[in-house]
Amino acid sequence: MKKIYKFMPAAIFVLFIVAMMILFIVLPKKEYSSSEKRYLQQAPEFSFSRLMSGEFGKDFEKFLSDQTAGRNFWVGLASYYNYYIGNNGANGIYKCADGYLVNDPEDMSGLMRNVGFIEEFAEKTSADVTVLVAPSTGYICDNILPSNHKTYRDDEMFPQIKDALKSADFVDIRELFKEKYGGGAEQLYYKTDHHWTARGAFYAYRELSKELGFTPHDESDYEITSYPGFYGTTYSSSGFWLTKPDDIEIWDNHAYDDKNPFTVTITDGGDKIEQNGLYFYSHVEEDDKYPVYLDGNHPYTVIKNSAAKNGEKLMVIKDSFAHSLVPFLADHYSEIIMVDLRYFTNPVSEIIEREGIDKVLVLYSIDNLATDTGVAWIG
């Protein structure tokens, strides 16, 4: 009997492997993971040349990993195991206090190179240029970080950015955000996503008004509608599936209760999307609701406001942090052109001259500004 028990662990292991193999074969293959917000590897095409080059082996390994039965369970198990043995942040996401999932700091080595591209652009362009850099969540919300974490270098880098921008106005919102956050008094960043909340974007909008020269609205000018069940990018990358979701908010200006003066035209490759209104409400039915703001990432977006009679045009050169802020700015301009240099590679100076742009806002998070190679196309 003792001999049988001795082989039990090996037998259970073999049965487990066989069961997982059978499940892999018989279960339908998923195309998309809603938890991880990415498309999963499908069965790779076989050819002798791809086999000899190693491409087939790499793709097949990804296929096995992505299509493993119970993948979400295993991903989550690995994340929580790393967390409980003291490897918090092993996958680039810290599990923090108060339900926050926060990206660890990005490498800042490319930041000043990209700031240099912006300065060269600001020096040459005929339009007035304003730059706003969103601080990192880990810097603003430092009280919720785990005791062992990498250093967020915002306080080191922001003065360097300001000094390097001789030809542009720089809006530094660090002090404002630290004050408003107040150790958790107001939620300026999502807990399951790397973006600032609509409230955070609102405070940034009011601070921008001082440089851009318009009178901002008060919070009381808006009707705020909240939509629950938002799982963002840090959630999908973390594997911490037990984290509670965020709410996402739409701030509607009371001035437009009886009319909608906004038209949005999105150009993405050969496709064109047009709609009336700033918010794409179909996305509130999804787990990742952030594209409710201007339909998410696109190369070129034009917003027109028929109620704005000043005729002013603003260009926003941006990452996705702009999406929840631009709806506030749209009240004050006849036209806003949004350009995302991650997908748009034509010189923006040509657009400025052709469209008669008055002012340019460059808006990035500090992490994206440090790592985005597309900023080199800003000329």
N, C-alpha and C positions, 0 to 999 in steps of 0.2 A: 504493500500500500504506500509505503514511504517513497518507493521508486516512482510511483505514479505522480505523487505530489511534487516530486522534484522536477518533473517535466511539464507541470501545469503552466508556469509562466511562459515557457517557450510555445506551448500549444495555443495559449490565449493570444500570444503575439502573432502567430501564424494565422490563426482564425481571423484576427483583426485585419491583417494585411489582405487576406483573401476576400473578406467582406468589403473592404474599401475598394479593391480592384473590381469586384462585381458591380458595386454601386457606380463606380466610375464608368463602366461599360454601359450599364442599362439606363442610367438616369439621363434625361435630356440635358444638353449643354446650354448653359445660360450665355446670353450675349452681353448683358449689362448687369453690374452690381449697383443697386440703389444705395447700399450702405457705403461703398467705397467711391461711388460716383465716377465710375470709369467703365469702359468697355473691356470685356474679358477676352483673353487669348482664345482663338478658335483653333481647330485642328490644322496644323501647318501643311502646306502642299509639299509633297515629297518629290525630290529629284536627286539624282546622283551627285550633281555639282553642289547642291545645297548641303547634302550629307557630308561631302568631303571638305567643304569650307567651314563646317561647324554651325552654319545658320540653322539647319534643320534641328540639330540637337538642342540649341538654345531655345528655339521657338517651341519645341515639343516639351521642354522642361517647364516653360511658362504655361503651356497648355495644361500640363498635369497639375501645376500649382493652382491655376485659376479655376479649374473644373473639379477640384477635389470635393467629394461629397461633404456637406456640412462646412464649407469653407469659412463662412462667417463665424461659426463656433470656434474653429481652430485659430483664426486670426485674433478673435477676442481673447481666447485662452492664452495665447502667446503674449498679448499686450498686458493683461492683468498679471500674468506670471512674472514678467519683467518688472512690473510696478511693485509687486509684493516682495521681490528679492532685492529691491533697492536700485533697479535700473530704470528709474523714471526718466523719460525722455529718450529712451533707447531708439525709438522710431522717429525722433525729431519733434515729438509732441509731448509737452509736460502735462500730466494730470495734476491739476492745481486745486486749491481750496475753492469753495463756493461754486463748484460745478464747472469751473473754467478748464478748457483745453487750449493750451497756448503753444504756439510755435517756438522752438528754441531760436536763439539769435542767428541771423544770417551772417555770412562772411562779408565784411565791409570793405574788402580790398578793392572792389570795383566801383565804390561809391563816388569818389572824387573824380575819377575819369568821366563818369556820366555827368556829374555836375559841370565839369569842364565843357562837355558838348553843349549843355544848356546855356552856359555863359557865352560861348561862341555864337550861338544862335541869337541870344538876346542882344548881343553887341551889334549884330548885322541887320536885324529885322527892323522894319519901320513901325511895328506895333509895340505898345507898352507891354512888358512881360512881368508877370507876378508868379512866384513859385511858392507852393505850399507842400510840405512833406509831412505826412501823417506819422506820428511816433508809433513805435512798436507797442503791441498790447502788453508784453512783458515788462516794458519800461514804465508805462503808465500804471499798470495794475501790479506793481511789484510786491504788494503785500500778500498776494494769493499764490506766489511762486513757491515751489518746493525749496527746502533749505539748501539743497545742492543743485545749482543751475549755472549755466554759462552766463557771462556778463553781457548785458544789453548796453550797447555803446552810444545810445542816443545823445547823452550829455557831452560826449567827446566829439561826435560827428556833426551835430547841428551848428555849433559855432564855426566849424570849418566850412560847412556849406554856405553859411551867411557871408563869411569873408571872401569866398571864391566868387560869389555872385555880385560883381561890380556893376553890371548893366541891367539887373533885374531886382524887383522888390521881393524880399523874402518874408514870408509870414510864418512866425514861429509860434505854434500853439501848445508847446509843452507845458508852460506854466498854467495856462487856461485849463487844459485837460487834467492836470494834476489836481487843480482846485475843484473842478466839477466832479471828478471821480471821487475825491474825498475819502479814499480808503474803501469805497464800495457804496457810497451814497447814491451815485447815479451810474447806470450801466452805459458806458460809452463804446464798448466793444462787445461783440457777441461772445457767448461762452463756448459755442460749438463752431465758430467760424473766425477767420482772421480779420474780417472787415470791421470798421466802426459801425455802430448802430445808426439808425436814422437820427437819434438824439445827438450822437457824436457828430454826425454830418451837419446837423443844424447849428451846433456851436461853432464848427469850423466855418460854415457859411457866414455867420454873424461876424466872425473875426476877419474873414476875407473882405467884408464890405468896407472896412476901413481903408484898404488899399485900392479896391476896385471902384470905390466912389459912389456907392448907392446906399439908400436907407433900407436896412434889413427889416423883415417882419418880426413881430413878437410871437412867442409860442401860442399866445391866445388867438392869433389869426388863423390857426389851423385846427381842423378836425382830425384827430388821430384815431386810426383804426388799427387794431392789433390782430394778427393772424398767428395762431399757435402752430407748433409742430415743425419748426425750422431746424434742420440738421445741416450744418455747413461743412466747410472744407477741412477744418481741424478734426471734426468728428470723423469724417470719412477716411482720414489718413491715420487716425489714432488706434482704431480697434477697440476703443473703450465704449462698447455698444450700450452699456447701462447708463450712460450719461443722459440727463434730461434735456429735451430740446429747448431751443430759444423761441421767443415770439419775434415776429418781424412786423414793423409798423409802416403804415402809409400815412403821410402827412398831407392832407388836402387843404389848400388855401380857401378860406370861406369866400373870398372875393369871386371865386369861379363856381359857386354853388349852382348857378342857373345857366352856366355856359362853359364850354371847353375851348379855350383859344389856342390850344397846343396841337401841333402836328409833328409827328416824329417820322423821319425817313432814314432807314438803315440800308447802307450799301455794303454787301459782303460778297466779294467775288462777283459773279454774274447775277447774284440774287439781290432783290430789292424788297424791303419790308416797309409798308406805310401804315400808320394808324393815327387816329385822333386820341390824344391823351398821353400822359407821361408814363403811366404804369401799365405793365403787361400782366393782367390779373390771372391769366391762365397758369402762371408759375406758382401762385399761392397754393395750388393743389398738389405741388410736388414737395419732396423732402427738402431739396435745396431750393429755397424760395427767393434767394438773392436776385436772380434774373427778373423778378417783378420790377426792378428798377431798370428801365430802358432796355430790357431783354438781354442783359448780360454783355459779354465781350463781343464787339464787332469792330472792324477796321475804321469805319467812317459813318458817323451818325449826324444828322442835321435836325435840330429842334427849332421850330418857328412858333412865335407867340404873336398872334394877331392883335392882342390887347396892348402890347408894348408899342408905344408911339414914338419912342426915342430914336429908333432906327439903328441902335448900337448893335454891333456884332462881336461876339466873344468866341475865340477858339480855345478849346480845352484839350491839351495834350496830356494823356492820362493813363493810369491803370484803373482797375475796377473799383478803387475807392471813390472815384468820381461819380459812379452810377447813382449812389444815394444822395449825393450832394448837388448834382446838377439840377434836379427838379426844383430845389430852392432857388438856384441862380436863374432858372428859366423865367421867373417872374419879372426879371429886370432887364431882359435883352430881347430885341426883336428876333434875333437869330443866334443860336449857339451851334458851332460845329465841333464835334468831338472826334479826336483822332487817337487811335491806339497804335503806337509804333511797334508793338509786338506783331501786328498783322498788316500794317500800312507802311509801305516802303518808299512812297513818293516824297520828294522834298516838300515840307509843309510851307516853306517860304513862298512857293508858287501859289498855294491856296490863299495865303494871306494877301498877296497882291491881287489875285484874281477876284476874290470875294470882298475885298475892302475891309479886312478885319481890323477892328479898332484896338482890341486888347487880347492878350494871350495869357491863359492860366495854365501853368504846368503843375499837375497834381499827381503825386505818387506817394505810396507808402515808402518808408525808409528801406524796408526789405527789398521791394521791387526795384527801387531806384539803384540799389547796390548791385543787383544781379541781372537786370534787364539789358540784354545786348542790343535791343531795338532802339535805345535812346540815341545811338550813333546816327540814326536816320533823321534826326530832328532838323538838320540843316536845310 
